[in-house]
Amino acid sequence: MTDAPFDKRKAIIDALMRLASARAWSEIEITDIAQEAGVTLAEFRDLFPSKGAVLGGLSRQIDRKVLEETTDDLAGEPARERIFDVIMRRFDALEPYKESLRRISRDIQYDPLSMTALHQVAVNSMRFMLAAAGIATEGPLGTLKLQGAVLVYTNTMRTWLDDDDPALAKTMARLDRELRRGERVMEGAEDLRRLTAPLRGLGRALLNGRRSVRRERRGADEGDVDNPAAAI
């Protein structure tokens, strides 16, 4: 049985994308989206708190499609090839919304609040895209990997939005360049982490030493409270 709330969610996402393909982002009201989707404002509110959140819904919808279609075929390939494959699958999934995204991207590029919100959406998506590519995002360099993936994806998307070649040759070339650049950054970060490992160990030792001294002093002070000689 089809899940009705999911259908309404998709209807709202598709409605916004249809409106965005013909109208400026700032001209689209939530009432317009609800009417286009055939839902009430109350139903809209139950599913999304704003029209910006609808874009987040689109991102999750695309995430799911990519994750469902990702297989283990590339398990033996280098990390760069695995990430390349996953991100290109994402662009393929976004193709029906390309014109809408092109207009939205142009309209909100000078809106810092919207850009900040979309950046967080991208971070959440890239966390799952990297997981699909078999790339770990936990640990000391996890945040760097995530932010690097967002930068790679964002830069490549700018090319994709203007790439009308069905083969997406320009997009693939840009993605390859961005991934190679990101790979060099990560290699440098790994080298730096190895080089600074002794310093981090020394820093932890000094910190633990200070904590030990503070505990000893605190214990001595507490002992003085019960010592009659302390009053002299």
C-alpha positions as CSV (number, residue, x, y, z in Angstrom):
1,M,0.0,0.0,0.0
2,T,1.3,3.5,-0.9
3,D,2.2,5.7,2.0
4,A,-0.1,8.8,1.6
5,P,2.1,11.2,3.6
6,F,5.1,10.3,1.4
7,D,3.0,11.0,-1.7
8,K,2.1,14.4,-0.4
9,R,5.7,15.1,0.4
10,K,6.8,14.3,-3.1
11,A,3.9,16.3,-4.5
12,I,5.1,19.4,-2.6
13,I,8.7,18.9,-3.8
14,D,7.6,18.5,-7.4
15,A,5.3,21.5,-7.1
16,L,8.1,23.7,-5.9
17,M,10.4,22.5,-8.7
18,R,7.7,23.2,-11.3
19,L,7.2,26.7,-10.0
20,A,10.9,27.4,-9.7
21,S,11.5,26.5,-13.3
22,A,9.3,29.5,-14.3
23,R,9.5,32.0,-11.5
24,A,12.0,33.7,-9.3
25,W,12.6,32.1,-5.9
26,S,11.6,35.2,-4.1
27,E,8.3,35.3,-5.9
28,I,7.2,31.8,-4.8
29,E,4.9,31.8,-1.7
30,I,4.1,28.7,0.4
31,T,0.5,29.2,-0.6
32,D,1.5,28.9,-4.3
33,I,3.3,25.6,-3.6
34,A,0.4,24.2,-1.6
35,Q,-2.0,25.1,-4.4
36,E,0.3,23.7,-7.1
37,A,0.7,20.4,-5.0
38,G,-3.0,20.1,-4.3
39,V,-2.5,20.1,-0.5
40,T,-3.9,22.3,2.2
41,L,-1.6,24.7,4.1
42,A,-2.2,22.5,7.2
43,E,-0.9,19.5,5.3
44,F,2.1,21.5,4.0
45,R,2.9,22.6,7.5
46,D,2.8,19.0,8.8
47,L,5.4,18.0,6.2
48,F,7.7,21.1,5.8
49,P,8.2,24.2,7.9
50,S,9.3,26.4,5.0
51,K,9.9,26.4,1.2
52,G,13.6,26.1,2.0
53,A,12.9,22.9,3.8
54,V,11.3,21.6,0.7
55,L,14.7,21.8,-1.0
56,G,16.1,19.7,1.9
57,G,13.3,17.2,1.1
58,L,14.4,17.1,-2.5
59,S,18.0,16.4,-1.3
60,R,16.9,13.5,0.9
61,Q,14.7,12.2,-2.0
62,I,17.8,12.2,-4.2
63,D,20.0,10.7,-1.5
64,R,17.6,7.8,-1.2
65,K,17.5,7.1,-4.9
66,V,21.3,7.1,-5.1
67,L,21.7,4.9,-2.1
68,E,19.1,2.4,-3.3
69,E,20.9,2.1,-6.7
70,T,24.5,2.0,-5.3
71,T,26.0,-1.5,-5.5
72,D,29.3,-3.0,-4.4
73,D,30.6,-3.2,-8.0
74,L,33.3,-0.6,-7.3
75,A,34.4,-2.1,-4.0
76,G,37.9,-2.9,-5.4
77,E,38.4,0.5,-7.1
78,P,40.4,3.4,-5.7
79,A,38.5,5.8,-3.4
80,R,38.5,8.5,-6.0
81,E,36.7,6.3,-8.5
82,R,34.1,5.2,-6.0
83,I,33.3,8.8,-5.1
84,F,33.2,9.8,-8.7
85,D,30.7,7.1,-9.5
86,V,28.4,8.0,-6.5
87,I,28.4,11.8,-7.3
88,M,27.7,11.2,-11.0
89,R,24.8,9.0,-10.0
90,R,23.5,11.9,-7.9
91,F,23.7,14.3,-10.9
92,D,21.8,11.7,-13.0
93,A,19.1,11.6,-10.4
94,L,18.9,15.4,-10.3
95,E,18.6,15.7,-14.1
96,P,14.7,16.1,-14.1
97,Y,15.1,19.1,-11.8
98,K,18.1,20.7,-13.6
99,E,16.3,23.8,-15.0
100,S,14.6,24.5,-11.7
101,L,17.9,24.1,-9.8
102,R,19.7,26.4,-12.2
103,R,17.2,29.2,-11.5
104,I,17.2,28.6,-7.8
105,S,21.0,28.6,-7.6
106,R,21.1,31.9,-9.5
107,D,18.4,33.5,-7.3
108,I,19.8,32.6,-3.9
109,Q,23.5,33.0,-4.5
110,Y,23.4,36.4,-2.7
111,D,21.2,35.2,0.1
112,P,23.6,34.2,3.0
113,L,20.9,32.6,5.1
114,S,19.7,30.4,2.4
115,M,23.2,29.5,1.4
116,T,24.1,28.6,5.0
117,A,21.0,26.4,5.2
118,L,21.8,24.6,1.9
119,H,25.3,24.1,3.0
120,Q,24.1,22.1,6.0
121,V,21.8,20.1,3.7
122,A,24.8,19.4,1.5
123,V,26.9,18.2,4.5
124,N,24.2,15.8,5.5
125,S,23.9,14.4,1.9
126,M,27.7,14.1,1.4
127,R,27.9,12.1,4.7
128,F,25.7,9.4,3.1
129,M,27.3,9.7,-0.3
130,L,30.8,9.1,1.2
131,A,29.3,6.2,3.2
132,A,27.9,4.7,-0.1
133,A,31.4,5.1,-1.6
134,G,32.9,3.2,1.4
135,I,34.7,6.3,2.8
136,A,34.8,6.7,6.6
137,T,33.8,10.1,7.9
138,E,34.4,9.6,11.6
139,G,37.7,10.2,13.4
140,P,40.1,13.1,13.4
141,L,39.9,13.8,9.7
142,G,36.2,13.1,9.3
143,T,35.0,16.7,9.3
144,L,37.7,17.6,6.8
145,K,36.5,14.8,4.5
146,L,32.9,16.0,4.7
147,Q,33.7,19.6,4.1
148,G,36.0,18.6,1.2
149,A,33.3,16.5,-0.3
150,V,30.8,19.4,-0.1
151,L,33.3,21.7,-1.8
152,V,34.0,19.1,-4.6
153,Y,30.2,18.6,-5.1
154,T,29.4,22.3,-5.0
155,N,32.1,23.3,-7.4
156,T,31.2,20.5,-9.8
157,M,27.5,21.3,-9.6
158,R,28.2,24.8,-11.0
159,T,29.6,23.2,-14.1
160,W,26.8,20.6,-14.2
161,L,24.1,23.3,-14.1
162,D,25.5,24.8,-17.4
163,D,26.5,21.5,-19.0
164,D,23.7,20.6,-21.5
165,D,25.8,17.9,-23.2
166,P,24.0,14.6,-22.6
167,A,27.4,12.9,-22.1
168,L,28.2,15.5,-19.4
169,A,31.8,15.6,-20.5
170,K,32.5,19.0,-18.9
171,T,30.9,17.9,-15.6
172,M,33.0,14.7,-15.5
173,A,36.2,16.5,-16.3
174,R,35.5,19.1,-13.5
175,L,34.6,16.4,-11.0
176,D,37.8,14.5,-11.8
177,R,39.9,17.7,-11.3
178,E,38.1,18.5,-8.0
179,L,38.6,15.0,-6.7
180,R,42.3,15.0,-7.5
181,R,42.7,18.3,-5.8
182,G,40.8,17.0,-2.8
183,E,42.9,13.9,-2.7
184,R,46.1,16.0,-2.5
185,V,44.6,18.0,0.4
186,M,43.7,14.8,2.3
187,E,47.2,13.4,1.7
188,G,48.7,16.6,3.0
189,A,46.4,16.4,6.1
190,E,47.4,12.8,6.7
191,D,51.1,13.7,6.5
192,L,50.6,16.7,8.8
193,R,48.7,14.5,11.3
194,R,51.6,12.0,11.3
195,L,54.2,14.7,11.7
196,T,52.4,16.3,14.6
197,A,51.6,13.0,16.4
198,P,54.6,13.4,18.8
199,L,53.6,17.0,19.6
200,R,50.0,15.9,20.3
201,G,51.3,13.1,22.6
202,L,53.4,15.6,24.4
203,G,50.5,18.0,24.8
204,R,48.3,15.3,26.2
205,A,51.0,14.3,28.7
206,L,51.4,17.9,29.8
207,L,47.7,18.3,30.2
208,N,47.4,15.2,32.2
209,G,50.3,16.4,34.4
210,R,48.5,19.6,35.1
211,R,45.3,17.8,35.9
212,S,47.2,15.5,38.3
213,V,48.8,18.5,40.1
214,R,45.5,20.2,40.4
215,R,43.9,17.1,41.9
216,E,46.8,16.8,44.4
217,R,46.5,20.4,45.4
218,R,42.7,20.1,45.8
219,G,43.2,17.0,47.9
220,A,45.7,18.8,50.1
221,D,43.4,21.8,50.6
222,E,40.5,19.5,51.5
223,G,42.7,17.7,54.0
224,D,43.6,21.0,55.7
225,V,40.0,21.6,56.6
226,D,40.1,18.6,59.0
227,N,43.6,19.4,60.3
228,P,43.7,21.5,63.6
229,A,47.2,22.6,62.7
230,A,45.7,24.4,59.6
231,A,44.2,27.0,61.9
232,I,47.6,28.1,63.3
